[in-house]
Amino acid sequence: MSFSGKYQLESQEGFEPFMKAIGLPDELIQKGKDIKSVSEIEESGDNFKVTVTTGTKVLTNSFVIGQEADIETITGERIKAVVRREDGKLKVSLKGIESVTELVDGNTIVNTMTLGNIVYKRISKRV
């Protein structure tokens, strides 16, 4: 199943504790918690381009499965990481954060980020 498409955030769990744990300032957390971000994924074989628009902030990352890429995190930091595909899921480790993205059906994408015992789950629907 292809990840390609446009998805709007439907719901999220653990947003505030996760954002606090990664060091986002309180005013940005309050501003960001009610904004429905839109993710656009372009998949061509092992090549991916992911664009996430949250309010006026646009975050774009391009990567090839299994190859080191320069990834921008939600805090704006750029780090080197390798995205893996395992059991149809996209997995990447970013400075102690484990991120798993999966298509649970043709129209729902779930991204789960784990930092220690803090779990942040984003559920988005195809638009």
N, C-alpha and C positions, 0 to 999 in steps of 0.2 A: 504494500500500500504506500502510495506516495504522500509525502508531507506537504507537497506543493499546494499553495492556496493562501487565502487571507482569513485570519481568525480574530474574533473580538473576545476580549476577556469577559467571561460570564461571572465567575466567582473566584475567590481566593481565600486561603486559610493560612494563618500564621504570619501575615504580612508585617505587622508592627514589631513583634519580637525579632523576626529575622532581619529587618532593616536596621533595627537598633544594634543587633549583634555585628553587622558588617560596618557599622559606624556612620550610617546616614543621619544627618542632623534632624532633630524633632520636627522643625518646620517643614522640611521636605517630606518627611513621613506623613504628616498630617495632610499636606497638599496632595500627595500621591495616592493615598489609600482609597479615594473614591473615583479616581480617573480610570476609565475603561481603556486600556491600551489595545492597539491593533497590531497583530504580528502578521507579516507577510513572508512566506517561505517559498523560495525557488529551489527546486531540487532537480538536478540533471546528473543522473548516475551517482557518483560519489561527491559531486560538487554541490555545495549549498551556499545560498545567500539568504540571510535572515535579517529582516528589517523590523524593528519594534518601535512604534510611535506611541509615546505616552505624553498627551498634551502637546507641548511644543518641542519636547525632546525626542530626537530620532537617533536610534542606536542601530548601526548596520554592521554585521559580521559576515565574512565570507570564509569558508573553509572547505577542505577536502577531507573526507573520512580517512582516518589513519595517518594523516600528515600534520606536522606541527603548524599551527596557525597563530596569528596575532589577534587575540580576542579582546574586545573592549567589554569590561564588566559593567554592572548596573551602577557602580560608583564612579565610572568614567576612567578607571585604571585599565591600562593595556597589559595583558600578560600572554605568554606563550602557552598554548595548550593543544592537546590532541583530542579530537572528537572521535569516538568509537561508535560503531553500530553493533549492538548485541541484541539478539532476539527481536529485531524490528524496532528497537529503541535507540535513541541517540544519547550517549553518555559522555560527560566531560567532567574533569576535575579542575576547579579553578581556585587555587589558594585555599585549600581546605574545604571548599564547597563542592559537594557532589551534586551534579545536575543530571536529571534523567527526563527526557522528553519522549512521549509516546502518543501514538494515535490510538485511542481506545475504541473508536469506530470511525466511519468515514468522515464524520463531521465534528468530532471532539478531540482536542489535543490537550494533554495534561503534562505540565512541566512541574517536577518536584525538585526543590533544592534543599539540601540537608547540610547544616553546619553544626557539627557536634550533635546535640540532642534537639536542635531547633529545626523544625520542618516547615517549609513554605511551599504551598501547593497552589498552582494557578490552573484554572480550567477555562479553556477558550473554545468557542464554537465557530465553525466555518461561516463566513458571511458571503 
